[in-house]
């Protein structure tokens, strides 16, 4: 796998590396508002983050840091991992950790660019994701992009202090419209 740097209109995508292991990134992961719907819910340290990034790089995953073009500021991460080369499928995940950049369309822009790369360059036929039903903004974004519901896992876990459903969604290359 070759994780290359990419660009979109307002964003730069750089392979996540040791340079991204910062107290700011740790603070994102440990921020209750940021991690409300993530499997990772805090208690992270800089050492744990460095180890995680090293593991991801050793696996050669498609894992990018999202930077603003204008300022070069790191605002989040996006990845396609794991990838099943036999079935030509991959799992998608995104984190916009910098709350000052929420609501500006960066998640959609990043998602569309990485989906385009996944379908055209990695040659995936389908990208899958999981989203907690109560994460209304993310669910709406994925539906608007064209992801379809494949499965609802009832009472998947406690998120935002309540038992919540997890929704598995997918997007086929033939249905991807940019």
N, C-alpha and C positions, 0 to 999 in steps of 0.2 A: 504494500500500500504506500502511496506517495501522498502525504498531506501537504498540499501546496498553499501558498498565500493566495487569497482571492480578494476581490473588491465588488462593491455594489455602488449605487449612486452616492450614498452618504457614509458607507462603512468600509472598513478594511478587516479582513479575517486572517489572523496569523495563527500558526500552530501554537497551541498552548505550550509554554516552556517554563523553565525555572524563573525567567524574568516576570512571569505573571503570579508567582507565589509571593503575594504581598499581604500586609496587614489589611488592606482594603478588601481584597478578595475574601480573606478569612472573616472579616466583618459582615460581608454579604451573607455568607453561609450561616453565620451565627445570628443574623437579624431575623427575629420571629416573623416580621411582615414579609420579608423576601422568601423565607423558607417554608411558609405556611403550607404549600402544596407539594413540597419536595420530600423525597424519601430521606434525604440527609437533613436533619433538623437541629443543627447547632452542635455545640461542644467541640468545635474544630479548633485546631491550633495551627500555627504556621508550619510546624514540623509534619503534621498529618497532611496538610495541603501539599507540601513539597513531595512527600511520599506518593500521594495520589497522582500528582502530575507526572512524576517519574514512572510510575506503573503504566499510566496511559501512553506515555511516549515509548516505553518498552514494548507495549502491545501494538504500537503503530496504528492507533485508532485515528479516525477522522475527527479531530477535536480542535476547534478553533476558538481563539479569543476574539471577541467582537470589539473593535476599536472605532471611534469616531474619526472620520477622515480629517475633519477640520482641526481637531485638537490632539489627535492620536490617543485620546483617553480610552482606557480599557473599561467597558461598561457591562460586559457579560461574556458568556460562552455559549457555544452551540456545537453539537456533535451528532454524528451518525455512528452508532456503536451499540450492540454488536452488528456486524455485517455477516450474512450468510451468503457466501459466493455461489453455493449450489442452487439455492432458490432465488438468488439475486434480490434479497430483501435486506433492509437495514432498519434499525430503531433510531428514532430522532429524539433529541432532547435540547432544550434551550433554557438559559437563565439570563435574564437582564437583572443584574445585581444592583446596579446604580439606580436607585429610586428616582433621582432627579431626571432620569431619561425615560421613565415610564410614560406611556401614553403619547409617544411621539412617532409611533409607527416603525420603530427600529426592529421590534420582534418580527413583524410581518416582512420587512425588507430582508432581514437576515434569513428568515425561513425560506422565502422564495429563492434567494440566491443559492442557499445550500441544497435545496431540493433540485434546482436546475443542475447544479454540479453533480449531485447524486445520480440523477437520471441520465445526463449526457456523458459524464466522464467516468463515473464508477460503473455505469451501465446497470443500475438497479432497476428492477421492474416494479417494486413496491416499497414504500417507506411506511413504517408503523410507529405509533406512539401511544402512550398512556397519559390520560389527563384525569384529574379529579373533577367530578361533575360540578362541584361548587366553585371551581376556578372558572367563573363565567367568562372572563375576558379571553383566556386561553382557548376555551372550548369554542367560543364564537369565532376567534381567529382561525382555528383549524377548519371549522365548517366552511367559512368564507373562502378559504384556500382550496377547498374541495375534498378534504378528508371525510371519509364515511365511517360511521359507527360499525364496528365488527362485533363487539361484545360489551356488555355491562356487567362488571363484577360488583354485586351487591355487598354493601357493608364491608368494603375493602380495608378500611382503616380509619383511624381518628385523625381528622384534619380540621383545623380551626375549632377545636374542642367539640367536634361532633362526628358521629359515625357517618362515613361518606362512601359513595359509590365511585369506582374507578371505571373509566370508559376507555376501551381499546379502539383506536381508529387507524385507518390506513388510507393511503393515496396511491393509486396505480399510475404508472407513467402515462398511460393512454388518457387519463383524466386530468393530467397536470396542465393547467393553463396559466401562463404568467401574465 
